[in-house]
Amino acid sequence: MRIKLSDFELPGEPGIEGNVVYKAIDFDINSGKNPDNPCSAAYLVCGWREDDGAGVLIHGTKIGQAVMYSWRVPRLLSAPTDKEAGISITKTEFHGVESLEGPYVRLVGCVETEEKPGVKQGFLYEGWLDGSGDWYPISIEGADNTVVKASREGILVCSDESLSDAIYVYSLENHEWKTIHSGYADEWEVDEIIPVEDLYVIRLIHSDGKRSDLSYTSKK
C-alpha cells in the first residue's frame, strides 16, 4: 500500500462501481514507470464481485489499459483443494494489495464458506498475478472472525469485525500478534501504512469520516 486509499483514482471513486467493490490500490513497483505519470504508471487494484462472490485484481494504467483477474481462494487451511478438504468457499474478499519484486503481488482479505456461513477467515496470498502462488490462512488469536485489511513490508493489519476499538497487527517476520487500541469503536479502513525504520505509522479512516494515526513496532 504505497498510495493513500483516500487518493483512490483507479478505476473510479472508492466504493461500488458496477457489481465490483473496490477496496485498495498500490503502485506496481515492477513497472519501472513514474507513479505520477497517469499515462504510463501501472497500478494494482483489488476488491470483489458482489454477484458471484469472486475476488478481483486489476492490473493496468489510469488511461484504461488494464487486465482483470477474478477468482476465489482455491485453497484454505493448508488443504490442496477445496474439494479434497470438504470446504465450499462462497465468497472471496480482497481487502488489500501490495506490489512485490518479482513481479509478484501480496493479497490479503477474507473468505466465507458454506460450512460456516457468516464466519470470516483471513488469508494472505503471495505469488503471480494469476493466483497460482501460495495461500496462507490468517486467524486472530481467540477471535471468531478475521479480516486482513492491509499489508506493508512485513506486517498485516486485521479486524475481528466486532466494532471494538481493537486493531490487530501481525508480524510476518516474528509471527506475533499485537493489539492496538484506536479509541474509536466503529468500522474503519486503512488509508495508508508508512514504514519508518522499525516503526510503522498506520493511518485509519473511520466510518464517521474521522482519521486517526496509530504506531506499531515489531520490536519487543
N, C-alpha and C positions, 0 to 999 in steps of 0.2 A: 504494500500500500504506500505508493510514493506520491499519490495525488489525493487531495482532500475530497472526501465524499461530498462536501458542500460545494465543490467546484465541478461536480459531475456534469459533463457535457456530451458524452458519447454513450449510447446512440441517441439520447434525448435527456429530458429532465429526469431527476430521480423519481422512482415510483413505477407504476404500471403503465406500460406502453403496449397496446395490443393485449395479448394474453401472457406477456412476459413481465415478471417482476425483476427489475434491475436493482442490484444491491451494492456493487463495489466496482472500482476501476483501478488499474495500475498501468504505468508506462512500461512498455516492453523494453527491457534493458539490452536485449539482443538485437534490436532493430538497427542500432548504430545511427539513429536519427535524432535530431534536435526535438525534445519534447515540447518546445514552444512553437514549433512549426506545424500548424494544423494540416499542411498539405503532405507531409511526409512521416510525421511521428506515428508510431504503431502503439496500439493500446490493447489491453485485455479488460473485458467487462464480463461480469458474471451475475447470475440470478437463477430464475427457474420459471418454467411454464406452468401456468395455473390449469390449463386444460388437460394435460396428460401427466403432470407431476414430475417431469424430467428436468434435470439441471441444465443450465445453458451457459456456455462460454463463447464469447465473441472475441475474435482477434482481427483487428483492422485499423483503419485510419479515420480521422474525423471527416474526411471527404466521402466516406461511404464505401470504400473498398474493404470489405470485411468478409470473414468466414465465420459461420455459426456452427458450433458443436453442441449437440444435445444428447444427453444420456442420463441414465440412472446409475447410482453407485452399483457396480457389478458384484462387489464382494463386501461382506460385513462380518465383523468379529473374527477376522483371520480365516474365514471359510473360503474355499476355492471358488465357489459359485453360489448364487442364491439358491438354486435348485438342490445342490448337494447339502446345503445347510438347513434346508427346510424353511428358508426365510423369504417372504414375499415383500419386496420393497415397493411401497405405494407412492412415495414422494421423495424426491431428492432436492434439497435446497442448497445452492452455492451462495454463501454469505460473504466470502472474502476471497480475493485472488492476489497472488504475489508472483511477480516475474523472477525466475531464477536463471542463472547461467546454464547454457547447455545447447540449445534453448529448451528450458523446462519451465514448468509452472507449479505453484503450490496453491491448491484449492482447499478451502475449509467450509464447513457448513454442518448440515444435519440431515438425517433421513427419518422417515416414518415407515413402519412395517404393518402388514396385515395382521400379524400375530399380536402386536402391541399398539393398537390404534391410539393416537393422541400422545404417545411417548416419543420423544425426540432423542436420537442417538447421534452424538457428534462424530465427525470424521475429519481426517487430514489426507489429502492426496498430493503426491509428488511424482512428476513424470512429464511425458509428452502431452501436447495439447489434445490429442485424440482420446485420452482416458486410458491408455494402455499401461500406465505406470502402476505405482503401488498405493493401495488404500489402507489407511490405519484407523481403527476405532479410537475415539477420544471420549472419556467419561469423567465428569467432575466427581471427585470422591464424595460419596454419601448423597448424591443428588439423583432424582428420578429422570430428569431431563438435562440434556447438554446441547447447546447450540454454540458452535465455534464461529465467532463473528468476524475475526480478523487475524492476520498473521503478519509478522515483520521480523526478519533477521533472527529467527530462532525462538520467538515467543508467540503463543496463541492467546487471544483474548476471548473469553467464553462467558455465557449466561446460562443460568439454570431455569429461565423462564418464570421465575417466581415473583417478579416485580419487586424484589427487595433491592436494597442499595448495594448488594454484593456483586463485585466484578471478579471473575476468576481468571488468573493468568497462569499459563503453563509454560515451563521452560523445556524446549526440546533437547537442550544440552544436558541439563541436570535432572530431567524427568521429575520435576517437583511442581506442586501447585502452591500458589499464594493467593490469598483473598484480600482484595482492596475494597474499602467502603467509599462509595461516591457521595453519599449524603442525599441522593435522590432515589426514592422508591418508585420508579416508573420505567417505562420502556425506553431503550436507548440504542443508538448505533455508534460505531466507531468512526469518527471523522478522519483521523489520521493517527499514525504512530510515529514518533520521532525518536530515533536512537541517538543518544549522546554518550559515547564511550560505554560504560557499564550501566547507564541509566536509560530508561525508556519513558518518554512522555506520551501518555495515552489520552487523546482528546476525544471527548464524547459529545454527541448531540442528543439531548433528551426530548421526550415526546412533547413537552411544552415549548420547545424551541431554545431552551437554555443550554448553555455549554459548560463543561467542566473539564479540568485537566487533572489527571492522576499520574503519579510517579511510580515506576516499578524498577527494581533492580534484582538481578539474579544472584547477587552476592548475598551470603548469609550474614 
